[in-house]
Amino acid sequence: MGINERLLKALKVTRGLGIPDEEVKPVLQDLLQVYEWNWEPIEAEEYRVLLDGYFESKENQGVEDEKEDNMKHDGSKRPSKKLQGAGQEDQVSSAVANSSKTLALEKAKMPLNRSTKGITELSQQCSMDRSIELSSQPADKQLNSKRKDPISSHLPSTDRKSSHDGVRMSHAVDSKQPLDAHGSSHTSKQNIPTSHCNRKLIKPKTKLLIGDMSHCSEPLSVVSSVGCALCCLSANHSTGNWSSLTMPPNDSKQPLDAHGSSHTSKQNIPTSHCNKKLIKPKTKLLIGDMSHCSEPLSVVSSAVPGSLVRSSTGNHCVKSVASQFVHFDSEDGASGCNGNTSNKNHLNVASSATGEVKLSLNCISALANPNFRCPNFDAVLEYLESNLRTEKITASQFSVRKLLEDLCDSYLKLGKSTGGSVINSSSPEVVITGGESLSSRRLKKRASGNGNSERDLNKKGKNYSGILNSSNLVNIQQQRVTTRLFRNIRDITKGVENVKISLVDEFGNEDLPNFTYMPQSTIYQGAYIHISLARISDEDCCSSCSGDCLSSSIPCACARETGGEFAYTQQGLLKEKFLDACLSMLTGVHDQRLVYCQDCPLERSTNEQCKGHIIRKFIKECWRKCGCNMNCGNRVVQRGITCELQVFLTGDGKGWGLRTLQDLPKGTFVCEYVGEILTNTELYERNMKSNGSERHTYPVTLDADWGSERILKDEEALCLDATYSGNVARFINHRCFDANLTDIPVEVETPDRHYYHLALFTARNINALEELTWDYGIDFSDHNHPIKAFKCGCGSTFCRDVKRKC
Ligand SMILES: C[S@@+](CC[C@H](N)C(=O)[O-])C[C@H]1O[C@@H](n2cnc3c(N)ncnc32)[C@H](O)[C@@H]1O
């Protein structure tokens, strides 16, 4: 019997029962596909399978209609319909027809063989019109056509059911029977082509599906969730947008699971996940909503924290790490990155397909502070680094996430306390980096307001390259900016020291110091300093030494000055015994530690008596006539600064100060006091010219050996003035008696002690971030001193400035 004959025979039977042809044909079409165009099972028992299928379909249609009617009274319950195109109405009936087949088969107790997979694979896209067309073709053609149909490949039956009404769903699920390899409840997700997933997502009955999925079985949920996830990817990929980087372009044609991996076992995916995946009906909307993190993003993101997402603009991926953490920590699984809009500061990661990755700090709470000024990013980093050092973070405690959050906090903290002032033109390099949202706007405004816009500065040949880009990030490098911006300098030494020494202003109410940095003292004019190898006798050097003098079992001639023992340890620290002896000379009984000169250079102008000079212990370092090398342990001061130091605004009235950024053990060489070498007369004249308003560095008199000479010529009575030129020591503030640094005279180039180096060593262990202080030796009661003493605010309980204390 031919196909047409068989069809007519079947229709004759159904017509006899009053069933219109157009209603029975879809059912017949489905059954033929189920049985792979084998009519015998359909014709058996007087078309029992066909009739069962038909009546089931009618029954289901009734249920559907009832639900449709119910929903008409409540438009809010029908979002899926509204979201879908009108053409998808057909799919409903098709889906219902499909569902009828399952039940019909079960009622007919037909074992599911390989051919039954056809039911599950049948897409709702197969319209009845098409099936009739097919039916008019030869069977082999129909089969070929079916094989070519991309829809009808390997989708498990459960997936198909997932698009149907609750009755069908629960029926299939209640059996708890995972279908076998042919019925394929355990059908591998890998067998699901992407095209399937797209089609699954456009099912119009999403709402019904959600309700039913709440009690769906695992296989169903897995397939559904995968399908949805794939859909997100596939649709977005086709538009060139990624909805999430957890779902990269699926080149391997491997469907991805809920966690973005193609191999995850479906058993690992909880049903709740499946529900979340399934309630995403709008691929397009999903992409568009990315900017404010609609549910699809959050669901997918939760699977892979830290993943990047591409925004709806397609230019950059933007993800709020902080909000992501908030979201991920959410117990209730509330979706969306609405944490973004909270007051939490957070870090944004931006990336583009070209490999550009940018971080931006959103210090949102700064908006609430009218005093917020964007701090220098280097200062922020330094601040953060110093805090990390202070906290002594160990490897086990370290967290990059925490670090980034701390970075935001540091930025905000420094920004809040910064008032904005002049950047010192002596800054060799000042790097300003800020976010467009606050800093760059202010930056641009200020720059233009002062006639120093980016363009102006470029015209003037300044290295001021402002890069304002589309991602709201600004990165500006500048030199010698005269506008009041941030007062932070990366390296005040201009690279002339072994280490960089930064300057940070955390208060913003102090002008930057105006001075010239120099690493070594320099004669101003009249000072007489005679440095020559000829003046260094054999007794004052160790020409026969080699390598490191400290490693020699017998100390060389250079240790003679310090009692035949080197002042330094192998570790480069001052020996405690030597240091303590130096300290006691400064604090000892008054008369015992002073020597008096006959004709005191300091008193010549006033004709007053010498007030005494403290007897000092000298260190003598090896030098050029010595046979040792530069790494010799007896060459500490001449090798220069090695500690990490920072100039900072003290904020307590003392102006700028110096602090260490590292722990310093007792006896560490910090720095030398460097300045212009003036004669006493020159200093006097300089003071007379001074208008008194500038903050003086308080010159240091090089009088450690004055007591050994009867009369000193003016050009031999020297002092160091770092007011206009000096090194980092010019920032060290005074502290009475219990300062943590002490100065020790060091003989290096010349045995003539009219000039010597004044080296500052730690008098005790000092913690990182402690301010470094030094007792200037000021006599606050001496009103005749050429330099008027400041009101001491050292805070020491031993403060000598009695007036101040009263
Ligand atoms: C060598 S400078 C120190 C750096 C200085 N604070 C600055 O801002 O440039 C010495 C000056 O600092 C100030 N100073 C230092 N120690 C002080 C203290 N204990 N109390 C008040 N002012 C102090 C005084 O103005 C003094 O003349």
The ligand as a MOL file (V3000), in Angstrom:
LIG
                    3D

  0  0  0     0  0            999 V3000
M  V30 BEGIN CTAB
M  V30 COUNTS 27 29 0 0 0
M  V30 BEGIN ATOM
M  V30 1 C 65.5170 71.5120 59.0720 0
M  V30 2 S 63.9660 72.2420 58.8700 0 CHG=1
M  V30 3 C 62.9240 70.8880 58.9360 0
M  V30 4 C 61.9880 70.8210 57.7890 0
M  V30 5 C 60.8780 71.7480 57.9210 0
M  V30 6 N 59.8840 71.2400 58.8350 0
M  V30 7 C 60.2420 72.0970 56.6110 0
M  V30 8 O 59.0180 72.0800 56.4930 0
M  V30 9 O 60.9950 72.3760 55.6790 0 CHG=-1
M  V30 10 C 63.7960 73.0930 60.3880 0
M  V30 11 C 62.5470 73.8820 60.5110 0
M  V30 12 O 61.4750 73.0480 60.7340 0
M  V30 13 C 60.6300 73.5340 61.7420 0
M  V30 14 N 60.7370 72.6250 62.8850 0
M  V30 15 C 61.6030 71.6230 63.0460 0
M  V30 16 N 61.4110 70.9980 64.1950 0
M  V30 17 C 60.4130 71.6270 64.8180 0
M  V30 18 C 59.7730 71.4460 66.0470 0
M  V30 19 N 60.1370 70.5130 66.9050 0
M  V30 20 N 58.7670 72.2610 66.3600 0
M  V30 21 C 58.3840 73.2290 65.5150 0
M  V30 22 N 58.9520 73.4480 64.3130 0
M  V30 23 C 59.9660 72.6510 63.9750 0
M  V30 24 C 61.1550 74.8910 62.0880 0
M  V30 25 O 60.5030 75.8210 61.3010 0
M  V30 26 C 62.5750 74.7990 61.6830 0
M  V30 27 O 63.1060 76.0450 61.3910 0
M  V30 END ATOM
M  V30 BEGIN BOND
M  V30 1 1 1 2
M  V30 2 1 2 3
M  V30 3 1 2 10
M  V30 4 1 3 4
M  V30 5 1 4 5
M  V30 6 1 5 6
M  V30 7 1 5 7
M  V30 8 2 7 8
M  V30 9 1 7 9
M  V30 10 1 10 11
M  V30 11 1 11 12
M  V30 12 1 11 26
M  V30 13 1 12 13
M  V30 14 1 13 14
M  V30 15 1 13 24
M  V30 16 1 14 15
M  V30 17 1 14 23
M  V30 18 2 15 16
M  V30 19 1 16 17
M  V30 20 1 17 18
M  V30 21 2 17 23
M  V30 22 1 18 19
M  V30 23 2 18 20
M  V30 24 1 20 21
M  V30 25 2 21 22
M  V30 26 1 22 23
M  V30 27 1 24 25
M  V30 28 1 24 26
M  V30 29 1 26 27
M  V30 END BOND
M  V30 END CTAB
M  END
